[in-house]
Amino acid sequence: MKYVRMPIETESPEEYGYGRIRYNLSESSVADQTLAGLNLQIPDLKLLYGEHRGGASLRALIAGDNTGVSVDDVLVTTGAAGALFIIATALLSSYDHLVVVRPNYATNLETPKAIGCRVTCVDLLFEEGFAIDFDKLAAAITPSTKVISVTCPHNPTGVMYSEGELHGLVELARRHGCYLLVDETYRDLSFGRTLPLAASLGSHVISVSSLSKAYGVPGIRLGWIVTKDAHLQQLFLAAKEQVSICGSVIDEWVGEQILARRAAILEPTLAEMRSRLALVTEWIANEACLEWVAPSGGVVCFPRMRVEPAGGTDAFYRRLIDVQGTYVGPGHWFEMSDAYFRLGYGWPTRTELEAGLKGISMALRG
């Protein structure tokens, strides 16, 4: 493994310093929760080694009422990042080939590269609504392709596939003898109809998700892998046992309480995020310097500058933070031009979001 720190991490608000940011629009989740806000008080838990797969009651809640998926199809991991690491290191080598859509969450690109896996990126184009081009995707597949990797709802654009497109991806992977990896971290933040759990559509499909983004608890580091392939379950379990043995009993307890009240937590969250999206939509409509592909899920969008801002993009980002105190995720976090930026509208307060949007408009003009 040849690790390289990712720009999205080296330039993260945690590294840059929250004290230097007034309006943080770079985050990709809803606002961080507290135990008190969730009405939780951690009991006197025994701090033992937990069940290696994750607690059975927690895995049952994750499996939920998804047709054809059972508790045995779920492996609890250390966040979605841990899930993606397990999948990449278990399935990919320098002899394998990965096809991945881009832009994408950096881990979906960088961990395979660190392994030495050959990676082909299929670029999603603004002009095509960041939609998957199935012809380009199929053309990128080779006899050594092991995994096709996509995200839905998409990070950083917020674009979602239709159910027909999801089934098309499942069939494309099946036809070519590949695994289909679907990062579904934002699935519970879909503004229309929630798509079927991808892993329920075939034993060659692997779903990854976590509680970090939709539930605002990234600090408990709880995610999961879902696959109906029993061999893959054993392989991923072996990888988890060599990395961490099991998860934290505290994290799993908190996660279980949240998922037991999933609907009650999500309903007001989704209502608020729809309202936030309407606010951003109105701002974009009145901001002549920007254009976008409107998102339909998640809490991020990926606007593009129509023309170069005064002094160029570097000057824009300096003005944005130094003068306006506003932070966004520049395009290079996602191997894209800095004419794009990821804007997160779920994490700041509504007042901070409005001030940050105003700051972007002012910084664009010099």
URZIZI-V577035 format. One record per backbone hydrogen bond with DSSP energy under -0.5 kcal/mol. NH is the residue of the N-H (numbers start at 1). CO is the residue of the C=O. E is the energy in kcal/mol with one decimal. If there is no record, write none. Layout:
nh=NH co=CO e=E
nh=NH co=CO e=E
This chain:
nh=2 co=114 e=-1.9
nh=3 co=1 e=-0.6
nh=9 co=6 e=-1.8
nh=10 co=6 e=-2.7
nh=11 co=7 e=-2.3
nh=12 co=9 e=-1.3
nh=15 co=12 e=-0.6
nh=16 co=12 e=-3.2
nh=17 co=13 e=-2.7
nh=20 co=17 e=-2.1
nh=21 co=18 e=-1.6
nh=22 co=325 e=-1.8
nh=23 co=325 e=-2.8
nh=24 co=22 e=-0.6
nh=25 co=23 e=-1.1
nh=25 co=327 e=-2.3
nh=30 co=213 e=-2.3
nh=31 co=346 e=-1.1
nh=33 co=216 e=-3.2
nh=38 co=34 e=-1.6
nh=39 co=36 e=-1.5
nh=40 co=35 e=-3.1
nh=45 co=43 e=-2.2
nh=47 co=45 e=-0.6
nh=48 co=46 e=-2.0
nh=50 co=247 e=-0.5
nh=54 co=51 e=-1.7
nh=59 co=55 e=-2.6
nh=60 co=56 e=-2.1
nh=61 co=57 e=-1.7
nh=62 co=58 e=-2.0
nh=63 co=59 e=-2.6
nh=64 co=60 e=-2.2
nh=66 co=63 e=-1.8
nh=69 co=66 e=-1.8
nh=73 co=70 e=-1.8
nh=74 co=71 e=-1.3
nh=75 co=225 e=-2.6
nh=76 co=53 e=-2.6
nh=77 co=223 e=-2.8
nh=79 co=77 e=-1.8
nh=82 co=78 e=-1.4
nh=83 co=79 e=-1.6
nh=84 co=80 e=-2.8
nh=85 co=81 e=-2.1
nh=86 co=82 e=-2.4
nh=87 co=83 e=-2.5
nh=88 co=84 e=-2.5
nh=89 co=85 e=-2.6
nh=90 co=86 e=-2.0
nh=91 co=87 e=-2.1
nh=92 co=88 e=-2.4
nh=96 co=93 e=-1.5
nh=97 co=144 e=-1.7
nh=98 co=118 e=-2.9
nh=99 co=147 e=-2.4
nh=100 co=98 e=-0.5
nh=100 co=120 e=-2.3
nh=101 co=149 e=-1.9
nh=102 co=122 e=-1.9
nh=108 co=105 e=-1.5
nh=109 co=106 e=-1.7
nh=110 co=106 e=-3.1
nh=111 co=107 e=-1.5
nh=113 co=109 e=-1.4
nh=114 co=110 e=-2.5
nh=115 co=111 e=-1.6
nh=116 co=112 e=-1.0
nh=116 co=113 e=-0.6
nh=117 co=112 e=-2.0
nh=118 co=96 e=-2.0
nh=120 co=98 e=-2.8
nh=121 co=119 e=-0.5
nh=122 co=100 e=-2.3
nh=123 co=121 e=-0.7
nh=124 co=102 e=-3.4
nh=128 co=125 e=-1.1
nh=129 co=126 e=-2.2
nh=130 co=125 e=-3.0
nh=131 co=128 e=-1.3
nh=134 co=132 e=-0.9
nh=137 co=133 e=-2.5
nh=138 co=134 e=-2.6
nh=139 co=135 e=-2.2
nh=140 co=136 e=-1.3
nh=141 co=137 e=-0.6
nh=141 co=138 e=-0.9
nh=145 co=142 e=-1.8
nh=146 co=97 e=-3.1
nh=147 co=97 e=-1.1
nh=148 co=179 e=-2.7
nh=149 co=99 e=-3.1
nh=150 co=181 e=-2.7
nh=152 co=183 e=-2.3
nh=154 co=159 e=-3.0
nh=156 co=154 e=-0.5
nh=158 co=154 e=-2.7
nh=166 co=162 e=-2.2
nh=167 co=163 e=-2.4
nh=168 co=164 e=-1.9
nh=169 co=165 e=-2.2
nh=170 co=166 e=-2.2
nh=171 co=167 e=-2.3
nh=172 co=168 e=-2.4
nh=173 co=169 e=-2.4
nh=174 co=170 e=-2.1
nh=175 co=171 e=-2.7
nh=176 co=172 e=-1.4
nh=177 co=174 e=-1.1
nh=178 co=173 e=-2.7
nh=179 co=146 e=-2.6
nh=180 co=204 e=-2.2
nh=181 co=148 e=-3.2
nh=181 co=179 e=-0.6
nh=182 co=180 e=-0.6
nh=182 co=206 e=-3.0
nh=183 co=150 e=-2.6
nh=183 co=181 e=-0.6
nh=184 co=182 e=-0.9
nh=184 co=208 e=-3.0
nh=187 co=184 e=-2.3
nh=189 co=186 e=-2.5
nh=190 co=187 e=-0.7
nh=191 co=296 e=-2.0
nh=192 co=296 e=-0.5
nh=200 co=197 e=-1.9
nh=201 co=198 e=-2.2
nh=202 co=199 e=-0.8
nh=205 co=202 e=-1.6
nh=206 co=180 e=-3.2
nh=207 co=226 e=-2.6
nh=208 co=182 e=-2.0
nh=209 co=224 e=-1.7
nh=211 co=222 e=-2.1
nh=215 co=211 e=-1.1
nh=216 co=212 e=-0.6
nh=217 co=211 e=-1.0
nh=220 co=217 e=-1.6
nh=221 co=218 e=-1.1
nh=223 co=77 e=-2.4
nh=224 co=209 e=-2.4
nh=225 co=75 e=-2.6
nh=226 co=207 e=-2.5
nh=227 co=73 e=-2.1
nh=230 co=228 e=-0.8
nh=233 co=229 e=-2.1
nh=234 co=230 e=-1.9
nh=235 co=231 e=-2.2
nh=236 co=232 e=-3.2
nh=237 co=233 e=-2.3
nh=238 co=234 e=-2.3
nh=239 co=235 e=-1.9
nh=240 co=236 e=-2.5
nh=241 co=237 e=-2.7
nh=242 co=238 e=-1.5
nh=243 co=239 e=-1.4
nh=244 co=240 e=-3.5
nh=245 co=240 e=-1.4
nh=246 co=244 e=-3.0
nh=252 co=248 e=-2.5
nh=253 co=249 e=-1.8
nh=254 co=250 e=-2.4
nh=255 co=251 e=-2.7
nh=256 co=252 e=-2.3
nh=257 co=253 e=-2.0
nh=258 co=254 e=-2.2
nh=259 co=255 e=-2.6
nh=260 co=256 e=-1.8
nh=261 co=257 e=-0.7
nh=261 co=258 e=-1.2
nh=262 co=259 e=-1.3
nh=265 co=261 e=-2.0
nh=266 co=262 e=-2.9
nh=267 co=263 e=-2.4
nh=268 co=264 e=-0.6
nh=269 co=265 e=-1.1
nh=270 co=266 e=-3.3
nh=271 co=267 e=-1.9
nh=272 co=268 e=-2.2
nh=273 co=269 e=-2.6
nh=274 co=270 e=-2.3
nh=275 co=271 e=-1.7
nh=276 co=272 e=-2.5
nh=277 co=273 e=-2.6
nh=278 co=274 e=-2.0
nh=279 co=275 e=-1.7
nh=280 co=276 e=-2.3
nh=281 co=277 e=-2.7
nh=282 co=278 e=-2.1
nh=283 co=279 e=-2.0
nh=284 co=280 e=-2.8
nh=285 co=281 e=-2.2
nh=286 co=282 e=-1.1
nh=286 co=283 e=-0.6
nh=287 co=284 e=-1.2
nh=288 co=286 e=-0.8
nh=290 co=287 e=-1.6
nh=291 co=304 e=-2.1
nh=294 co=292 e=-0.6
nh=296 co=158 e=-2.8
nh=297 co=158 e=-1.0
nh=298 co=186 e=-0.5
nh=298 co=189 e=-2.4
nh=301 co=343 e=-1.6
nh=303 co=341 e=-0.6
nh=304 co=291 e=-3.1
nh=305 co=339 e=-2.4
nh=306 co=289 e=-3.1
nh=307 co=289 e=-0.6
nh=310 co=364 e=-1.2
nh=312 co=309 e=-2.6
nh=316 co=312 e=-1.8
nh=317 co=313 e=-2.5
nh=318 co=314 e=-2.0
nh=319 co=315 e=-2.7
nh=320 co=316 e=-2.7
nh=321 co=317 e=-1.7
nh=322 co=318 e=-3.0
nh=323 co=319 e=-2.1
nh=324 co=319 e=-2.0
nh=325 co=321 e=-0.5
nh=326 co=320 e=-2.9
nh=327 co=23 e=-2.3
nh=329 co=342 e=-2.3
nh=330 co=328 e=-0.8
nh=331 co=340 e=-1.8
nh=333 co=330 e=-2.1
nh=334 co=331 e=-2.4
nh=335 co=332 e=-1.2
nh=336 co=331 e=-1.8
nh=340 co=337 e=-1.8
nh=341 co=303 e=-1.6
nh=342 co=329 e=-3.6
nh=343 co=301 e=-2.5
nh=344 co=25 e=-3.3
nh=344 co=342 e=-0.5
nh=345 co=299 e=-2.0
nh=345 co=343 e=-0.5
nh=346 co=299 e=-0.7
nh=353 co=349 e=-2.8
nh=354 co=350 e=-2.5
nh=355 co=351 e=-2.2
nh=356 co=352 e=-2.6
nh=357 co=353 e=-2.5
nh=358 co=354 e=-2.0
nh=359 co=355 e=-2.2
nh=360 co=356 e=-2.2
nh=361 co=357 e=-2.1
nh=362 co=358 e=-2.1
nh=363 co=359 e=-2.6
nh=364 co=360 e=-2.1
nh=365 co=361 e=-0.7
nh=365 co=362 e=-0.7
nh=366 co=363 e=-0.9
